[in-house]
C-alpha cells in the first residue's frame, strides 16, 4: 500500500461520538493504493488529526466520471466533521472517464455486473476498516449518482454498514431480494423532479425496503433534478441534471443528522 500525505487546516465541527478536538485542527489526507483481486485501485483518505482515539468512518463513492476532486472535497468535509473518510476508487487506478460517453460505458459495466460492483465497493470498505483510527462498528457508506447506487449495492451485498446515504442515486437493482442483507438504516436524498429516477423506480425501491423490513428514510427536494449537489452540473434543470444550492445544503444537513444519530 502506497500513501501520499498532505495537511489542510480547517475549523473543527464537533461530532458527539468522537473525542474532543482543538478549536482549530488539521485535516490530513493520503492517497491510498489498495486492491480488489488483481485490480489496483487508488483511493483518497481524509481525517482530522486533532481527534484522538477511534472514530466513525465513511466510505464516499464517486459519480460516474470516476474518483475526482468533487468526491475528495466531500471526504475532506467529512473529516472536518470528525469522521475518517475514504473516497473509494471503483473503476481502478488511472481509469477516469474523459467525457459523458465514456462515463456511461464505465458506469454501465459495473451496474451490469453486481458481483463486480459490490466486490469493488467492499474492497474500499475493507481498506477503511483496517485503518487504526476507525471504529469498525461505525462505518457508513455514502455516494453521489452512480456512487449512491454503489453505496446501496454495498449494503445489499451484506457489508456491515452502520448506515447508508444515497445522494441523487439510482435506486433500481437486479436483485431486490438482497435487501434482506442490509444491516443498517438507509437514507435516500432525492430530487423530486429527477427524470433519471422515475416514480416507478422510487416506488419499487420503497417496496423493496419495506419487504425486507429495512429502516429507511427518503427525502424529496422540490424542483431538484439529477446531480443537484454538484455545481459542475450547471444551472439548467431542463437538461435533467443541474445544481440546486438549496437542495445541496438541505441534503448535507440531513446526512449530518443521520450520521450523528447513528454514531452515538
C-alpha positions as a printed NumPy array, in Angstrom:
array([[  0.   ,   0.   ,   0.   ],
       [  1.379,   3.409,  -1.005],
       [  0.305,   6.612,   0.691],
       [  0.975,  10.275,  -0.003],
       [  0.084,  12.602,   2.842],
       [ -0.929,  16.271,   2.87 ],
       [ -2.274,  18.552,   5.571],
       [ -5.114,  21.074,   5.362],
       [ -6.163,  23.378,   8.216],
       [ -9.914,  23.519,   8.777],
       [-12.107,  24.585,  11.681],
       [-13.303,  21.546,  13.62 ],
       [-17.033,  20.839,  13.78 ],
       [-17.766,  18.692,  16.81 ],
       [-19.062,  15.158,  16.384],
       [-20.739,  13.903,  19.521],
       [-19.443,  10.348,  19.131],
       [-15.779,  11.305,  18.997],
       [-13.238,  12.612,  21.442],
       [-12.793,  16.341,  21.868],
       [-10.532,  18.234,  19.472],
       [ -8.87 ,  21.648,  19.457],
       [-10.865,  24.624,  18.166],
       [ -8.726,  24.551,  15.032],
       [ -7.334,  21.209,  13.936],
       [ -5.637,  19.833,  10.877],
       [ -7.371,  17.729,   8.243],
       [ -4.791,  15.408,   6.763],
       [ -5.135,  13.421,   3.557],
       [ -3.464,  10.424,   1.965],
       [ -3.602,   8.792,  -1.429],
       [ -4.013,   5.095,  -0.653],
       [ -3.416,   2.216,  -3.035],
       [ -5.409,  -0.955,  -2.42 ],
       [ -6.605,  -3.954,  -4.411],
       [ -9.759,  -5.715,  -5.411],
       [ -8.367,  -9.011,  -6.635],
       [ -5.952,  -8.206,  -9.455],
       [ -7.205,  -4.645,  -9.917],
       [ -5.123,  -1.907,  -8.325],
       [ -7.23 ,   0.971,  -7.008],
       [ -6.23 ,   4.395,  -5.707],
       [ -8.463,   5.899,  -3.038],
       [ -8.269,   9.105,  -1.035],
       [ -8.278,   9.149,   2.773],
       [ -9.05 ,  12.2  ,   4.919],
       [ -9.121,  12.614,   8.712],
       [ -8.732,  15.252,  11.403],
       [ -5.548,  14.637,  13.366],
       [ -6.897,  16.703,  16.258],
       [ -9.366,  13.926,  17.089],
       [ -7.935,  11.354,  19.467],
       [ -8.92 ,   7.727,  19.534],
       [-11.126,   5.775,  17.179],
       [-13.975,   7.487,  15.413],
       [-16.647,   6.588,  12.807],
       [-15.602,   6.068,   9.2  ],
       [-17.349,   6.885,   5.927],
       [-16.81 ,   5.323,   2.504],
       [-17.52 ,   8.015,  -0.109],
       [-18.326,   6.771,  -3.618],
       [-17.824,   8.99 ,  -6.652],
       [-20.128,   9.853,  -9.533],
       [-19.921,   8.197, -12.95 ],
       [-16.83 ,  10.159, -14.049],
       [-14.687,   8.283, -11.512],
       [-12.812,   9.44 ,  -8.429],
       [-12.262,  13.162,  -8.836],
       [-11.88 ,  16.376,  -6.852],
       [-15.591,  16.509,  -6.054],
       [-15.556,  13.224,  -4.101],
       [-12.238,  14.172,  -2.5  ],
       [-13.669,  17.509,  -1.344],
       [-16.62 ,  15.7  ,   0.218],
       [-14.165,  13.424,   2.046],
       [-12.361,  16.491,   3.391],
       [-15.667,  17.959,   4.577],
       [-16.486,  14.749,   6.422],
       [-13.038,  14.753,   8.009],
       [-13.773,  18.269,   9.248],
       [-16.836,  16.826,  10.983],
       [-14.683,  14.305,  12.832],
       [-15.048,  11.239,  10.605],
       [-12.353,   9.241,   8.851],
       [-13.483,   9.467,   5.228],
       [-12.269,   7.255,   2.399],
       [-13.142,   8.251,  -1.163],
       [-13.306,   4.931,  -2.996],
       [-11.966,   4.211,  -6.47 ],
       [-14.492,   1.916,  -8.13 ],
       [-13.024,   1.967, -11.636],
       [ -9.372,   1.342, -10.715],
       [ -6.174,   3.366, -10.617],
       [ -5.845,   5.748, -13.552],
       [ -9.245,   4.817, -15.003],
       [-11.24 ,   8.02 , -15.238],
       [-13.889,   8.998, -17.765],
       [-12.871,  11.645, -20.299],
       [-16.451,  12.511, -21.249],
       [-20.05 ,  11.521, -20.658],
       [-19.965,   8.756, -23.258],
       [-17.015,   7.077, -21.581],
       [-18.578,   7.618, -18.16 ],
       [-21.719,   5.872, -19.358],
       [-19.711,   2.872, -20.556],
       [-17.727,   2.616, -17.326],
       [-20.727,   3.007, -15.038],
       [-22.752,   0.639, -17.216],
       [-20.086,  -2.04 , -16.953],
       [-20.309,  -2.067, -13.167],
       [-24.059,  -1.6  , -12.888],
       [-24.453,  -4.543, -15.254],
       [-22.225,  -6.755, -13.106],
       [-23.417,  -6.518,  -9.496],
       [-20.875,  -9.011,  -8.11 ],
       [-18.075,  -6.857,  -9.569],
       [-19.625,  -3.612,  -8.322],
       [-20.153,  -4.981,  -4.836],
       [-16.677,  -6.501,  -4.704],
       [-15.047,  -3.234,  -5.746],
       [-17.039,  -1.299,  -3.137],
       [-16.313,  -3.913,  -0.469],
       [-12.585,  -3.582,  -1.147],
       [-12.859,   0.107,  -0.247],
       [-14.866,  -0.723,   2.879],
       [-12.278,  -3.299,   3.968],
       [ -9.447,  -0.828,   3.39 ],
       [-11.137,   1.765,   5.589],
       [-11.961,  -0.836,   8.242],
       [ -8.257,  -1.664,   8.595],
       [ -7.384,   1.934,   9.433],
       [ -6.402,   2.135,  13.117],
       [ -8.301,   5.415,  13.558],
       [-11.639,   3.855,  12.627],
       [-14.282,   2.342,  14.888],
       [-15.196,  -0.68 ,  12.763],
       [-18.659,  -0.895,  14.35 ],
       [-19.473,   2.568,  12.978],
       [-18.626,   2.606,   9.275],
       [-21.053,   4.306,   6.904],
       [-21.269,   4.492,   3.121],
       [-22.496,   7.369,   1.002],
       [-22.346,   8.27 ,  -2.65 ],
       [-23.462,  10.576,  -5.435],
       [-25.384,   9.484,  -8.567],
       [-23.533,   6.299,  -9.601],
       [-21.97 ,   6.427,  -6.156],
       [-25.362,   6.435,  -4.474],
       [-26.283,   3.325,  -6.44 ],
       [-22.982,   1.746,  -5.416],
       [-23.443,   2.554,  -1.718],
       [-26.854,   0.873,  -1.81 ],
       [-25.42 ,  -2.193,  -3.555],
       [-22.663,  -2.402,  -0.942],
       [-25.415,  -2.581,   1.678],
       [-27.447,  -5.099,  -0.324],
       [-24.309,  -7.209,  -0.552],
       [-24.27 ,  -7.559,   3.219],
       [-21.424,  -5.241,   4.2  ],
       [-21.617,  -4.492,   7.956],
       [-22.511,  -0.835,   7.487],
       [-23.894,   1.285,  10.315],
       [-25.852,   3.303,   7.759],
       [-26.07 ,   4.264,   4.088],
       [-26.819,   7.568,   2.337],
       [-27.58 ,   7.998,  -1.363],
       [-27.499,  11.476,  -2.917],
       [-29.472,  11.556,  -6.192],
       [-28.513,   7.941,  -6.867],
       [-30.195,   5.297,  -8.975],
       [-32.422,   3.068,  -6.841],
       [-33.069,   0.069,  -9.087],
       [-31.319,  -3.248,  -8.578],
       [-31.296,  -6.59 , -10.363],
       [-31.644,  -8.423,  -7.065],
       [-34.233,  -6.67 ,  -4.856],
       [-34.458,  -9.715,  -2.584],
       [-30.908,  -8.905,  -1.466],
       [-32.312,  -6.049,   0.599],
       [-32.65 ,  -8.657,   3.338],
       [-28.856,  -8.369,   3.721],
       [-28.947,  -4.653,   4.605],
       [-27.583,  -4.247,   8.138],
       [-28.181,  -0.589,   8.998],
       [-30.604,   2.247,   8.279],
       [-30.827,   3.784,   4.803],
       [-31.318,   7.444,   3.872],
       [-32.122,   8.424,   0.283],
       [-31.863,  12.119,  -0.656],
       [-33.691,  12.56 ,  -3.932],
       [-34.564,  15.27 ,  -6.418],
       [-38.36 ,  15.288,  -6.75 ],
       [-38.009,  16.234, -10.44 ],
       [-35.174,  13.797, -11.266],
       [-36.032,  12.418, -14.743],
       [-33.451,   9.635, -14.483],
       [-35.094,   8.007, -11.463],
       [-38.794,   7.878, -12.356],
       [-41.629,   7.433,  -9.842],
       [-41.971,   3.735, -10.679],
       [-38.333,   3.173,  -9.668],
       [-38.885,   5.093,  -6.447],
       [-41.984,   3.028,  -5.64 ],
       [-40.171,  -0.249,  -6.375],
       [-37.325,   0.785,  -4.08 ],
       [-39.697,   1.657,  -1.263],
       [-41.458,  -1.703,  -1.636],
       [-38.08 ,  -3.478,  -1.693],
       [-37.061,  -1.806,   1.566],
       [-40.436,  -2.465,   3.196],
       [-40.472,  -6.122,   2.148],
       [-37.049,  -6.566,   3.765],
       [-38.089,  -4.564,   6.852],
       [-35.194,  -2.135,   6.374],
       [-35.169,   1.039,   8.483],
       [-35.291,   3.56 ,   5.641],
       [-35.997,   7.244,   5.055],
       [-36.429,   9.164,   1.827],
       [-36.34 ,  12.944,   1.469],
       [-37.564,  14.677,  -1.708],
       [-36.4  ,  18.152,  -2.75 ],
       [-38.965,  20.059,  -4.775],
       [-37.783,  21.115,  -8.222],
       [-34.412,  19.413,  -7.846],
       [-33.228,  17.197, -10.699],
       [-30.324,  14.777, -11.016],
       [-26.877,  15.751,  -9.663],
       [-28.357,  18.534,  -7.517],
       [-25.38 ,  18.618,  -5.123],
       [-22.712,  19.241,  -7.756],
       [-22.069,  22.791,  -9.063],
       [-20.378,  21.251, -12.112],
       [-23.805,  20.023, -13.25 ],
       [-24.687,  23.56 , -14.336],
       [-27.844,  25.539, -13.646],
       [-30.313,  24.398, -16.313],
       [-32.804,  21.904, -14.837],
       [-34.323,  21.325, -18.277],
       [-31.265,  19.221, -19.093],
       [-32.24 ,  16.734, -16.384],
       [-29.135,  17.359, -14.264],
       [-28.39 ,  20.659, -12.551],
       [-27.079,  22.12 ,  -9.33 ],
       [-29.592,  23.257,  -6.724],
       [-27.94 ,  25.169,  -3.869],
       [-30.906,  24.83 ,  -1.526],
       [-31.226,  21.076,  -2.062],
       [-27.463,  20.699,  -1.734],
       [-27.439,  22.497,   1.615],
       [-30.511,  20.738,   2.971],
       [-29.385,  17.28 ,   1.914],
       [-25.969,  17.743,   3.533],
       [-27.662,  18.754,   6.783],
       [-29.925,  15.687,   6.559],
       [-26.873,  13.463,   6.101],
       [-25.127,  15.059,   9.074],
       [-28.112,  14.464,  11.346],
       [-28.472,  10.866,  10.131],
       [-24.819,  10.03 ,  10.754],
       [-24.735,  11.83 ,  14.1  ],
       [-27.715,   9.847,  15.364],
       [-26.185,   6.514,  14.36 ],
       [-22.668,   7.379,  15.525],
       [-23.728,   7.854,  19.162]])
